[in-house]
Amino acid sequence: MTDCKTAIMKARTVPGSDQLVAQVRAIAERHGTVVADLVSEETIPSDLDRLIVIGGDGTIIGAARQALEHGTPILGVNAGRLGILADFDVESLARHAEMIFGAAPLVREHLVLNIRIIDARGDARFESVAINDCVVTAGPPYRMIELSLMIDDTDGPSINGDGLIISTPIGSTAYNVSAGGPIIQPNVDALVISAVAPHSLAFRPIVAASDTRIQIGVKRGNRGTSLVLDGQATHSFSEGEHLVVESHRKRTQLIGNPESSYWNTLIEKMRWGAPPTYRDRGT
């Protein structure tokens, strides 16, 4: 690719981001044209070849929801607290610039959720996408709620608790894992259904095929019961309504770092299998 059209988006709250943006811009301009400088949540141009996001996972996820329809490959430069999805720092960006801005970048496609809220009349009053997860949460006054669950055409159990999480594989290391759900390798086509604090000894997380159609209804809710997408966007969700959650027809595209491994990310950033600090082994 002789003239790669690139935009750079930075998180609003990254300290020292101007210097980082300047370093990233210098690398990108050696391989094409930087056509836009953006701050998180600003509108992304539709005709980009690459979008570089400087920040943490939240900034990348917000950008990915926007860029989904355009099919723009996204590259994350980690400037956040954890950076599971941000595969690069400035040094690795420079080392792999020829690949990143060339004709054949290492693009990894990831499953995305499509979510609709169906009202009591059967009309879809809201539709959106989620990169990580969609969560039905109890909300104020924080009493236990009761949800119905239907998987494809089969009625599932009622769930009494604080809510329900439907997660994608890349979202499985977020709220899902905190709620006791499994970690799913990103290239596995699957959805995870995990309850939040279920009032049951028998409800366990379920891994479902990616073509599964999941419906969730509110049988008993609170005035603040809500649908939360990727921990960023909140929408009211009331008794008599139900959600339809399916895989989206498109997939988000993240540019990967050839030096990184998902398993190393789990070990180094999520502390997978980290042992206690045994006195006879030091730290």
HUMOTA-V324091 format. One record per run of one state. SS is the DSSP state (H for helix, E for strand, - for the rest). FROM is the first residue (numbers start at 0). LEN is the number of residues. If there is no record, write none. Layout:
ss: <SS;SS>
from: <FROM;FROM>
len: <LEN;LEN>
This chain:
ss: <-;E;-;H;-;E;-;E;-;H;-;E;-;E;-;H;-;H;-;E;-;E;-;E;-;E;-;E;-;E;-;E;-;E;-;H;-;E;-;E;-;E;-;E;-;E;-;E;-;E;-;H;->
from: <0;3;10;16;29;31;39;49;55;56;67;72;78;87;88;89;95;96;100;106;110;112;118;123;130;132;137;144;151;153;155;158;161;162;167;174;178;189;196;205;209;213;220;225;229;232;236;241;247;251;255;261;268>
len: <3;7;6;13;2;8;10;6;1;11;5;6;9;1;1;6;1;4;6;4;2;6;5;7;2;5;7;7;2;2;3;3;1;5;7;4;11;7;9;4;4;7;5;4;3;4;5;6;4;4;6;7;15>
